Amino acid sequence: MDLRISGLSKTYGNGVKALDNVNLTIPTGMFGLLGPNGAGKSTLMRILATLQEADSGAVMLGDIDVLKDKAAVRRVLGYLPQEFGVYPKTSAYRMLDHIALLKGVIANGERKALVEALLQKVNLWEHRDRRIAGFSGGMKQRFGIAQSLIGEPKLIIVDEPTAGLDPGERNRFYNLLTEIGENVVVILSTHIVQDVQELCSNMAIINKGRVLFAGAPAEALREMRGRIWEKSIAKSEFDAHNADHMVISNKLIAGRPSIHIHSAGDPGNGFHAVDPTLEDVFFSHINGANTIVVP
Amino acid sequence: MTWRLFLIEMRHWSRQPMVYIFFLLFALLGFGLVSWDKLVVGGPLANVKLNAPYMVYQYYSALGFLGLLMVTAFVNASAIRDFANNTQQIMFSTPLNKRQYLLSRYLGSTLISTLPLLGISLGMILGSAMPWVDPERLGSNDPMAHAQAYLYLSLPNIILSAAVIFAVAVLVRSTTAAFVTAILIMVGSGVAESFMTEMDNQTLAALLDPFGGTAFELVSRYWTVEDKNTMLLPVSGVLLWNRLLWLLVAGMVFIFCYWRFSFTERKVKAVPVHATTDVQGTLAPSTNIPRVARRYDGPARFRQWRRIVWNDFTGMLQGTAFLLVTGIGLLNMFLGLAFSSSLYENTLHPVTYRVNEITEGSFNLFIMILITFYSGLLVWKEREPKLDEVHDATPIPLGIGLFGKYTALLLLLSLVLVLASLGGMLFQLVKGYTRLELDVYLGNYILPSIVGLGIMLTLAFFIHVLVNNKYVGYAVFILFIIGGGILLNALDISSHLANFNSAPVTEYSDMNTYGTALGAWGWFKAYWASCGAVLMALALFFWIHGKETSWRWRIRLARERFILGKWIILPGLVAWIGLGAWNYYNTKVLNTVVGNDEREEDAVYYEKTYSRYQGMVQPHYTDIAFTIDLDPHQRILHSVARITVKNKSAVPIDSLHLNMNSAGIVQEVDIPGASLVLNDERVDYRIYKLARPLLPGEELRFTATADHVPEGFENTVSVMQLNENGTFFNNMSLIPTIGYTSGGELQDKNDRRKHELPPKQRMPKLTDDPTQRMDNYLMANSDWVTVRTIISTTPDQIAIAPGSLKREWNENGKRLFEYVVDHPSMNFYSFMSARYDVLREKWIDPNDPSHSVDVEVYYHPTHAENVPRMANSIQKSLSYYSTHFGPYRHKQARIIEFPRYQTFAQAFPGTMPYSEGIGFIADLSDATDIDMVFYVVAHEMGHQWWAHQVMGADMQGATLLSESMAQYSALMVMEKEYGRAQMRKFLKLESDRYQSSRGSEDLKEVPLLEVENQGYIHYNKGSIVLYGLRDFVGEDSLNKAFRALVDTFAYAEPPYPTALDMYRELKKVVPDSLSYLLEDGFKHITLYNNRVDSATARTLPDSTWEVTVQLWGEKNHADSLGRETPAPMNDWIDVSIMRYPKFRPKADRSLNDIPLLQRRVRLVSGRNVCTFTVSEKPLRVVIDRDHLFIDRVLEDNGRKVVIRDHDAP
């Protein structure tokens, strides 16, 4: 079951164009949605999760018209929003049970088995009677994933799931995601390039509401091969380099700025070629969107 | 540093719109109270200027409660600002010290919260400058009064509440706790006020009221109209002590807060996270997630709804707000129940409907608080903790959440109602009242409340959904609740169709259960319930689901949802409109709704059009024969009266003027040969031209019918007299009044001025002129009449008309009775029907054992308890009155119970209807209480002589002859039965009631002799003056005078006697040396201000005690507004020297109350010194212990005796 997005646009009341004619086809498997903060990722995901309305365009999940038949979407949807809370004073077990009931798991015995299995799955079984309000960030995210798995969803949307997690927690979280993401559509939004690299078979980069790239990460890397150049410079040289070259990223290595530029040929001037990373792909799309033609 | 921080705090608040909004609100209220007569706080006082000092105090006092909310908001915000903004760590790490921090925050926020109150003054002063305000109703604006009200009444309150709330907020760091504290302070003030009902507790109550309102009430209790217009508050006495006491408390609270406050953060209870177990989760266990069936059908939805209801319900149950508000509500209810008493400090049994009413009254506010608080909380329950995205992405249909929340809150409120009912039952049991009527709890309280609250909740949810901001939602809801009523009142709209959630009032009565209005109640509640359904549907359409909150999307989504959900809203809409039409048809087409303004206009029209007929010669009623057909179950009345009138004047009469007294009952007359020349249906005034003039002495016979057949239901039941069980109406409903009656005129002097009517004399001037004395004050153009009645009712009921029962029979499934009045009587009698039990006794005339009277009490079967007391009172009254005043002319004396819709007892010839709401449920188990049941019966029995034999002419002083005399008569019987100690208690209450009522006089106070049907004069003052006179001239002498009145005037044809006739008889029996008693008691408004200045004692060699007393004598005469002028005094006053109480057996304990010595001494104006010798050590000196005179300050009438050493000079 594919998710096909075509011509999707959304403008907010204050004139901000959150989505501008977005076209994407998302197959089953993990799909990474990459973009800087404010790119429109959350808006897109909320529209897919039936929580916001689009001005125009169409979204089809298999046969389901996502924009019209919201009830049908919600029956196959697992959604983990970027930020979520729970009722105060409610235990993990009780909260999960409550959401399971809302999702239509009516039979008490079945629901009990499901909730217990999910809690074990996300390793919260020992904490099932504790208030979620007292959970650490990772535990809370695992709870979030548990609730999104209720009812064999066909479409799972996770919005910035690893924000605020330590590396250990992040690993555990990805293990979980990959396990479930084999046969269903999983859309993962993030601004961390590494996440996509590790997990996703397909990805899209969006910025300012527009899709700048869509495809497999490997393909993106292949396109960039031979075009990324690196140089270590003094801080005072930065402005001059920025004027002469298309600087896509700039980071400190051992206290010295190291810049990457995008160039079709050898720029000389002390630059040496590097193997492009997905990060270079991302930054060259974001920072040089107007000069780079996406095939 | 403190100063600078203080300024920073002030600057912070001066930028908050809240300060200005509150200031504007207070200014608006002050402005409205002065310039808009629809806005009233407290009772309207016609004589008191709209901007008088007393009103300033009243408004500052009353609006203080609003002020409290403001203080709470400000001070709480200041106290917890750092915690709320999470800046405490920054704030507390500065070199700021505790004193600077706390003091600046407290003072800054407190000072700011006092400022908006000044809006009251600004508003009042502006209001008094408005050109449309009647200048006669305005005095000058007294700046001192405003200063006092602000500094003396309000400021200490704010300092205190601010201190308490600040302490709670700073120490507990919770907004809820601060608001709950505010509620507790309010309740505390209410509790103190409820203590006030008993005179002995008043000073204590006044001190304990944290807001000083009770103290203000106490010091201004006896203020006259003049005082209210001019007096400043006394900066002394109980009010000053109250203010100082609570300022001290405020200071102590702040010191406590200072002591307990610490900059370090409170320890947060941290649950240790076991890192070890968490690490094990590096790899997700490959648990298989079971496949589960998911269902979205009806039963599944029902299950989900149940879960949401239960979840929200239990969530609220565990909240502190619920526990506290309910707890405080219960506390308030118990206090309300414990301190409710009635006439003359009597206790009433906690019968279920009373418990229901008190419960409802004390819980109302708290239930509104719960609705307000929790409706907002529930609407925001998912969004506030950011659960909404998860929640809204589940396939749960839109409505289930909203309706689940609605049900949960209704369930919670129902639980409160059940708890309150259980509390009520507990109270009943504690009081030893074991008749627990579960059905009444359910039918009279729980179910109707659930219906009403269910409708109220729809509005709360609707507002919250639409407004979509929790706090604005709270404000809009509260504004709607408070403002709606004021607005409708201002627009003079009384129809329940326009007032959200309103319905005709049903009043539960033991006799008539839920009463006539029950059906109408149901229809109107159905109407509002369907409105509620529409509101809920609209709430559903506009419910925020997902993240689209702009109106553009909300409207678009609502439109989509409407198309899908029209089958939810359309039936509701159709039902609402349909029921509205049906209710409109019933109340406005079949019946009428009359507004107050309309009634006022009619009265003006009546006077302007027909007053020219006042005093026109008309024939008088002489004989009436009624045939009354009553169907109490259907509330149908058919009455035919065959009437004889007679021309008692010396001139022929050519036309008959009739007021058809139609108040729901349709009257019609058939006068043979007469032609109807005027029929004014607006005020039901008719003029018939007789076929030929009625010559002097000639009689005219005609018939008058009166019918009532209820059609549909009414907005307000107009004929309250007709009931399924407990019908009680009088002859005024059945026959027209003859001639123009001034009783139909507009009475209030300010309303009259508004309508450009001349000032009205309340009653004609007192005069001996016989031509002015031709009418009595009950009914014009009617003297002593003979009456026969045939009355039918259903077989289960007894119907009672005046007179002896001649026969009783059954006919056509009806039970019929024929009564004949044995002696011509006043044209004023009642007809009653109900399912009664009857107590029958015979009174044997002690002076003539062959003469007897039937004593009967008709009562509701469950109300037997006090019936023997009533019969006893009738017996004792008959004996006393027939011995001292003259024979009783009827062959029966009946007490007849009627439903509690009205609470009085009334004397008709030989019959005395008595409300079930007073005597029948009085709890007289405490023998020291005044036996109100006995007293009321003795009073009504007194009327059998004073009103029904000696009837006053329609002029000033008329009620001296009836009401004051009935009071005197009752006091005499009561004294014989219960002794002088009870009289002392009674007269003290009479004095208190008289003095506390004078200031509410709406025209003018007059001396007793000229009393103009003013209750506080003819009852309360009348008791004191006549009882006092008795004490000086002796019972026999005084009764001789009254006997002479009866001998001369009983059942005499006009001219009727006046107060002057009574005064003349009194002069005959009062010696000249005491004539000042008559002058002061009857011809002046006389008030004493006597006091004991000092009392000392020393032992004499013969071991007796010599007591030296310094007394102050002061007598004043007051004018009609209470302005006093000194009157020289040389009057007899009782001085009593009280003994130390000894331990005695219970039966003899009253001996302790017998003074060692009581002597009547002459007191002159100013200083008096007297010396007495007593046998025992004296305790106190008291003057006028029996309350024979009206003294403005009672507290200084007694003083403890100071014992001097032997060798002291």
HADDOCK unambig.tbl for C-alpha pairs under 7 A between the chains (distance, minus, plus):
assign (segid A and resid 49 and name CA) (segid B and resid 393 and name CA) 6.39 0.50 0.50
assign (segid A and resid 50 and name CA) (segid B and resid 393 and name CA) 6.87 0.50 0.50
assign (segid A and resid 51 and name CA) (segid B and resid 393 and name CA) 6.92 0.50 0.50
assign (segid A and resid 51 and name CA) (segid B and resid 546 and name CA) 4.05 0.50 0.50
assign (segid A and resid 51 and name CA) (segid B and resid 547 and name CA) 5.60 0.50 0.50
assign (segid A and resid 52 and name CA) (segid B and resid 546 and name CA) 6.11 0.50 0.50
assign (segid A and resid 52 and name CA) (segid B and resid 547 and name CA) 5.63 0.50 0.50
assign (segid A and resid 52 and name CA) (segid B and resid 548 and name CA) 5.79 0.50 0.50
assign (segid A and resid 71 and name CA) (segid B and resid 395 and name CA) 5.81 0.50 0.50
assign (segid A and resid 74 and name CA) (segid B and resid 393 and name CA) 5.81 0.50 0.50
assign (segid A and resid 74 and name CA) (segid B and resid 394 and name CA) 5.53 0.50 0.50
assign (segid A and resid 74 and name CA) (segid B and resid 395 and name CA) 4.83 0.50 0.50
assign (segid A and resid 75 and name CA) (segid B and resid 395 and name CA) 5.43 0.50 0.50
assign (segid A and resid 79 and name CA) (segid B and resid 390 and name CA) 6.58 0.50 0.50
assign (segid A and resid 79 and name CA) (segid B and resid 393 and name CA) 6.82 0.50 0.50
assign (segid A and resid 80 and name CA) (segid B and resid 390 and name CA) 6.81 0.50 0.50
assign (segid A and resid 81 and name CA) (segid B and resid 389 and name CA) 6.59 0.50 0.50
assign (segid A and resid 81 and name CA) (segid B and resid 390 and name CA) 6.93 0.50 0.50
assign (segid A and resid 84 and name CA) (segid B and resid 386 and name CA) 5.09 0.50 0.50
assign (segid A and resid 84 and name CA) (segid B and resid 387 and name CA) 5.47 0.50 0.50
assign (segid A and resid 85 and name CA) (segid B and resid 385 and name CA) 5.04 0.50 0.50
assign (segid A and resid 85 and name CA) (segid B and resid 386 and name CA) 4.83 0.50 0.50
assign (segid A and resid 85 and name CA) (segid B and resid 387 and name CA) 4.88 0.50 0.50
assign (segid A and resid 86 and name CA) (segid B and resid 385 and name CA) 5.95 0.50 0.50
assign (segid A and resid 86 and name CA) (segid B and resid 386 and name CA) 6.99 0.50 0.50
assign (segid A and resid 86 and name CA) (segid B and resid 387 and name CA) 5.27 0.50 0.50
assign (segid A and resid 87 and name CA) (segid B and resid 385 and name CA) 6.61 0.50 0.50
assign (segid A and resid 101 and name CA) (segid B and resid 304 and name CA) 6.43 0.50 0.50
assign (segid A and resid 102 and name CA) (segid B and resid 304 and name CA) 6.27 0.50 0.50
assign (segid A and resid 102 and name CA) (segid B and resid 394 and name CA) 6.32 0.50 0.50
assign (segid A and resid 102 and name CA) (segid B and resid 395 and name CA) 6.87 0.50 0.50
assign (segid A and resid 102 and name CA) (segid B and resid 396 and name CA) 5.72 0.50 0.50
assign (segid A and resid 103 and name CA) (segid B and resid 394 and name CA) 5.34 0.50 0.50
assign (segid A and resid 103 and name CA) (segid B and resid 395 and name CA) 5.62 0.50 0.50
assign (segid A and resid 103 and name CA) (segid B and resid 396 and name CA) 6.71 0.50 0.50
assign (segid A and resid 104 and name CA) (segid B and resid 294 and name CA) 4.76 0.50 0.50
assign (segid A and resid 104 and name CA) (segid B and resid 295 and name CA) 5.12 0.50 0.50
assign (segid A and resid 104 and name CA) (segid B and resid 296 and name CA) 6.04 0.50 0.50
assign (segid A and resid 105 and name CA) (segid B and resid 292 and name CA) 6.91 0.50 0.50
assign (segid A and resid 105 and name CA) (segid B and resid 293 and name CA) 6.38 0.50 0.50
assign (segid A and resid 105 and name CA) (segid B and resid 294 and name CA) 4.76 0.50 0.50
assign (segid A and resid 105 and name CA) (segid B and resid 295 and name CA) 6.58 0.50 0.50
assign (segid A and resid 106 and name CA) (segid B and resid 294 and name CA) 6.61 0.50 0.50
assign (segid A and resid 106 and name CA) (segid B and resid 295 and name CA) 6.56 0.50 0.50
assign (segid A and resid 106 and name CA) (segid B and resid 300 and name CA) 6.14 0.50 0.50
assign (segid A and resid 110 and name CA) (segid B and resid 292 and name CA) 6.06 0.50 0.50
assign (segid A and resid 114 and name CA) (segid B and resid 289 and name CA) 6.50 0.50 0.50
assign (segid A and resid 114 and name CA) (segid B and resid 290 and name CA) 5.89 0.50 0.50
assign (segid A and resid 117 and name CA) (segid B and resid 287 and name CA) 6.65 0.50 0.50
assign (segid A and resid 117 and name CA) (segid B and resid 289 and name CA) 5.67 0.50 0.50
assign (segid A and resid 118 and name CA) (segid B and resid 289 and name CA) 6.52 0.50 0.50
assign (segid A and resid 121 and name CA) (segid B and resid 284 and name CA) 6.15 0.50 0.50
assign (segid A and resid 121 and name CA) (segid B and resid 285 and name CA) 5.82 0.50 0.50
assign (segid A and resid 121 and name CA) (segid B and resid 286 and name CA) 6.89 0.50 0.50
assign (segid A and resid 121 and name CA) (segid B and resid 287 and name CA) 5.61 0.50 0.50
assign (segid A and resid 122 and name CA) (segid B and resid 284 and name CA) 6.47 0.50 0.50
assign (segid A and resid 123 and name CA) (segid B and resid 281 and name CA) 5.78 0.50 0.50
assign (segid A and resid 123 and name CA) (segid B and resid 284 and name CA) 6.98 0.50 0.50
assign (segid A and resid 151 and name CA) (segid B and resid 292 and name CA) 6.93 0.50 0.50
assign (segid A and resid 172 and name CA) (segid B and resid 282 and name CA) 5.22 0.50 0.50
assign (segid A and resid 172 and name CA) (segid B and resid 283 and name CA) 6.15 0.50 0.50
assign (segid A and resid 172 and name CA) (segid B and resid 284 and name CA) 6.92 0.50 0.50
assign (segid A and resid 175 and name CA) (segid B and resid 284 and name CA) 6.84 0.50 0.50
assign (segid A and resid 176 and name CA) (segid B and resid 284 and name CA) 6.22 0.50 0.50
